[in-house]
């Protein structure tokens, strides 16, 4: 199959990668907020290193976005560069049956689950680790059941800073100890362990409710924060890009 430029546009950043078969040939990123200031395809090329190389052959674009205005903006910019853009929602050609009571799950979540299911089958528990931490369950017969969503590490740090008078915004990291000796260090310790404990507890409870031993997947830009605690997990930071490319191939090829 030919190459597909997959675009996973999330709350923090847009990830663009060229997928050909089982190979991800390159990934470039643009902060989502910066898209507001980009009004031409040339400006997008300036903001996204290596994008010129990725679109050299004018590959079709499989776009999945959870930010409506940003999805429309990047679609227009890529179209101006000569790419044919195909937007996807979570209900489009991912090969999973969605059982959701209200609305639909984010397209990034379903795309990642579709790729994980194609690789290992189910049941599976996929954990996305980025702006938010989300869990996702797919049954053995390919039914997406949903999961849970909790704030990511940076959102927790931001909420602590916004909700207090004397705690500055910190750059989250792995603390050296559990007893802090300054307010920034105390905040770093509390945010990290609150996030880590919440994420691991959520995974544990999901496994119990699902039963059995599901395949465990970690994906997203901050997968490395959880990977040391889940040695049995399959780890692939860019599963959603592969899933979007797979959906395009199912639909058009």
C-alpha positions as CSV (number, residue, x, y, z in Angstrom):
1,X,0.0,0.0,0.0
2,X,1.1,3.6,-0.6
3,X,2.2,6.1,2.0
4,X,-0.4,8.0,4.0
5,X,0.3,11.2,5.9
6,X,-1.5,10.6,9.2
7,X,-2.4,13.6,11.3
8,X,-3.3,13.2,15.0
9,X,-4.5,16.6,16.2
10,X,-4.9,16.7,20.0
11,X,-5.4,19.4,22.6
12,X,-1.7,20.1,23.0
13,X,-0.2,19.4,19.6
14,X,-0.7,18.1,16.1
15,X,1.4,15.1,15.2
16,X,2.1,14.4,11.5
17,X,3.7,11.2,10.3
18,X,4.2,9.4,7.1
19,X,3.0,5.8,7.4
20,X,3.8,3.2,4.8
21,X,2.7,-0.3,5.7
22,X,4.2,-1.1,9.2
23,X,6.7,1.8,8.9
24,X,6.5,5.2,10.4
25,X,8.9,7.2,8.3
26,X,8.9,10.4,10.2
27,X,7.0,12.5,12.7
28,X,6.8,16.2,13.0
29,X,4.8,18.2,15.6
30,X,3.1,21.6,15.8
31,X,1.6,23.0,19.1
32,X,-2.1,23.2,18.5
33,X,-2.3,26.7,19.9
34,X,0.2,27.9,17.2
35,X,-2.2,26.9,14.4
36,X,-4.2,30.0,15.1
37,X,-1.4,32.2,13.8
38,X,-0.6,30.1,10.7
39,X,-2.5,31.5,7.7
40,X,-0.6,29.9,4.7
41,X,0.8,26.6,3.8
42,X,4.3,28.2,3.8
43,X,3.9,29.2,7.4
44,X,2.9,25.6,8.3
45,X,6.1,24.4,6.6
46,X,8.1,26.8,8.7
47,X,6.4,25.7,11.9
48,X,6.7,21.9,11.2
49,X,10.2,20.8,10.7
50,X,10.6,18.0,8.1
51,X,7.0,18.4,6.8
52,X,8.2,19.4,3.4
53,X,10.0,16.0,3.1
54,X,6.9,14.2,4.3
55,X,4.6,15.7,1.7
56,X,7.0,15.6,-1.2
57,X,5.1,13.0,-3.0
58,X,1.7,14.6,-2.2
59,X,0.5,11.6,-0.1
60,X,-3.2,11.5,0.9
61,X,-3.9,12.8,4.4
62,X,-5.8,10.9,7.1
63,X,-6.8,13.5,9.6
64,X,-8.2,12.8,13.1
65,X,-8.8,15.8,15.3
66,X,-10.4,16.3,18.7
67,X,-10.2,20.2,18.4
68,X,-12.7,21.3,15.8
69,X,-11.3,24.7,14.9
70,X,-7.7,23.4,14.7
71,X,-8.8,20.4,12.5
72,X,-10.4,22.8,10.0
73,X,-7.3,25.0,10.0
74,X,-4.8,22.3,9.4
75,X,-7.0,20.7,6.7
76,X,-7.1,24.0,4.9
77,X,-3.3,24.5,5.2
78,X,-2.5,21.0,3.9
79,X,-4.9,21.4,1.1
80,X,-3.2,24.6,0.0
81,X,0.0,22.6,-0.1
82,X,-1.5,20.2,-2.6
83,X,-2.6,17.4,-0.3
84,X,-6.0,15.7,-0.4
85,X,-7.3,15.7,3.1
86,X,-9.7,13.1,4.4
87,X,-11.1,13.8,7.9
88,X,-12.0,10.8,10.1
89,X,-14.2,10.5,13.1
90,X,-14.2,7.7,15.6
91,X,-17.1,6.0,13.7
92,X,-15.2,5.8,10.4
93,X,-13.6,2.6,9.1
94,X,-11.6,1.6,12.1
95,X,-13.0,-1.9,12.2
96,X,-14.2,-1.7,15.8
97,X,-17.8,-1.7,17.0
98,X,-18.4,1.3,19.3
99,X,-20.6,0.8,22.3
100,X,-20.9,4.2,23.8
101,X,-24.1,5.5,25.5
102,X,-23.8,9.2,24.7
103,X,-21.8,10.8,21.9
104,X,-18.7,9.1,20.6
105,X,-15.1,8.7,22.0
106,X,-12.2,10.7,20.7
107,X,-11.0,9.7,17.3
108,X,-7.4,9.5,18.6
109,X,-8.5,6.9,21.2
110,X,-10.3,4.7,18.7
111,X,-7.5,5.0,16.1
112,X,-5.0,3.8,18.6
113,X,-7.2,1.0,19.8
114,X,-7.8,-0.1,16.2
115,X,-4.1,-0.4,15.6
116,X,-3.4,-2.2,18.9
117,X,-6.3,-4.7,18.2
118,X,-4.8,-5.3,14.7
119,X,-1.5,-6.2,16.3
120,X,-2.5,-8.3,19.3
121,X,-6.2,-8.9,19.1
122,X,-8.3,-8.5,22.3
123,X,-9.3,-8.2,24.9
124,X,-7.0,-5.2,25.4
125,X,-6.6,-2.3,27.7
126,X,-5.0,0.7,26.0
127,X,-3.7,3.6,28.1
128,X,-3.1,7.0,26.4
129,X,-0.7,9.2,28.3
130,X,-0.6,12.8,27.2
131,X,-2.5,16.0,28.0
132,X,-5.0,13.6,29.6
133,X,-4.6,10.0,30.7
134,X,-7.3,7.9,29.2
135,X,-8.0,4.2,29.4
136,X,-9.8,2.3,26.7
137,X,-11.1,-1.3,26.6
138,X,-11.7,-3.5,23.5
139,X,-13.2,-6.9,23.8
140,X,-11.9,-10.1,22.2
141,X,-14.5,-9.7,19.4
142,X,-13.6,-6.1,18.6
143,X,-16.1,-4.1,20.6
144,X,-14.9,-0.7,22.0
145,X,-16.4,-0.3,25.4
146,X,-15.0,3.0,26.6
147,X,-12.9,3.6,29.7
148,X,-12.0,6.6,31.7
149,X,-10.3,10.0,31.4
150,X,-8.2,11.8,34.1
151,X,-6.0,14.9,34.0
152,X,-2.5,14.4,32.7
153,X,0.6,15.4,34.6
154,X,0.8,19.0,33.3
155,X,-2.9,19.6,33.8
156,X,-2.6,18.6,37.4
157,X,0.4,21.0,37.8
158,X,-1.5,23.8,36.1
159,X,-4.7,23.3,38.3
160,X,-2.6,23.4,41.5
161,X,-1.0,26.7,40.4
162,X,-4.3,28.3,39.3
163,X,-6.2,27.2,42.4
164,X,-3.6,28.5,45.0
165,X,-2.1,31.8,45.8
166,X,1.5,30.9,46.5
167,X,2.2,27.8,44.5
168,X,3.9,28.7,41.2
169,X,3.5,26.6,38.0
170,X,6.1,23.9,38.0
171,X,7.6,21.9,35.2
172,X,6.6,18.3,36.3
173,X,9.3,15.8,36.7
174,X,10.3,12.7,38.7
175,X,11.0,13.8,42.2
176,X,14.2,12.7,44.0
177,X,12.4,12.1,47.4
178,X,9.0,12.2,49.1
179,X,9.8,15.0,51.6
180,X,10.2,18.3,49.8
181,X,12.2,21.2,51.3
182,X,10.7,24.0,49.3
183,X,7.3,24.8,48.0
184,X,8.1,24.1,44.3
185,X,9.6,20.7,45.3
186,X,6.6,19.9,47.5
187,X,4.4,20.7,44.5
188,X,6.5,18.5,42.2
189,X,6.3,15.6,44.6
190,X,2.6,15.9,45.2
191,X,1.7,16.3,41.5
192,X,3.8,13.4,40.4
193,X,2.7,10.9,43.0
194,X,-0.9,12.0,42.7
195,X,-0.8,11.5,39.0
196,X,1.1,8.2,39.1
197,X,-1.0,6.7,41.9
198,X,-4.2,7.7,40.1
199,X,-3.1,6.3,36.8
200,X,-1.9,3.0,38.2
201,X,-5.0,2.6,40.3
202,X,-7.2,3.3,37.3
203,X,-5.4,0.6,35.3
204,X,-5.7,-1.9,38.2
205,X,-9.5,-1.3,38.6
206,X,-10.1,-1.5,34.9
207,X,-8.3,-4.9,34.7
208,X,-10.4,-6.2,37.6
209,X,-13.6,-5.1,36.0
210,X,-12.7,-6.5,32.6
211,X,-11.4,-9.8,34.1
212,X,-8.8,-12.1,32.6
213,X,-5.5,-10.9,31.4
214,X,-6.0,-8.3,28.6
215,X,-3.2,-7.2,26.4
216,X,-1.9,-3.9,27.9
217,X,-0.8,-1.1,25.6
218,X,0.7,2.3,26.4
219,X,0.6,5.1,23.8
220,X,1.0,8.9,23.7
221,X,3.9,11.3,24.2
222,X,4.3,10.7,27.9
223,X,4.2,6.9,27.8
224,X,7.7,6.8,29.3
225,X,6.4,8.1,32.6
226,X,4.3,4.9,33.1
227,X,6.4,2.4,31.2
228,X,8.8,1.6,34.2
229,X,5.8,0.5,36.3
230,X,4.1,-1.7,33.7
231,X,6.9,-3.9,32.3
232,X,4.4,-6.2,30.6
233,X,2.9,-3.4,28.4
234,X,3.4,-3.0,24.7
235,X,4.6,0.5,24.1
236,X,4.1,2.5,20.9
237,X,4.0,6.3,21.3
238,X,2.3,6.9,17.9
239,X,-0.3,4.2,17.6
240,X,-3.0,6.7,16.6
241,X,-1.0,7.6,13.4
242,X,-0.9,4.0,12.4
243,X,-4.6,3.6,13.2
244,X,-5.5,6.6,11.0
245,X,-3.5,5.3,8.1
246,X,-5.2,1.9,8.5
247,X,-8.6,3.5,8.4
248,X,-7.7,5.4,5.2
249,X,-6.5,2.1,3.6
250,X,-9.7,0.3,4.6
251,X,-11.8,3.1,3.1
252,X,-10.0,3.9,-0.1
253,X,-7.7,1.0,-1.0
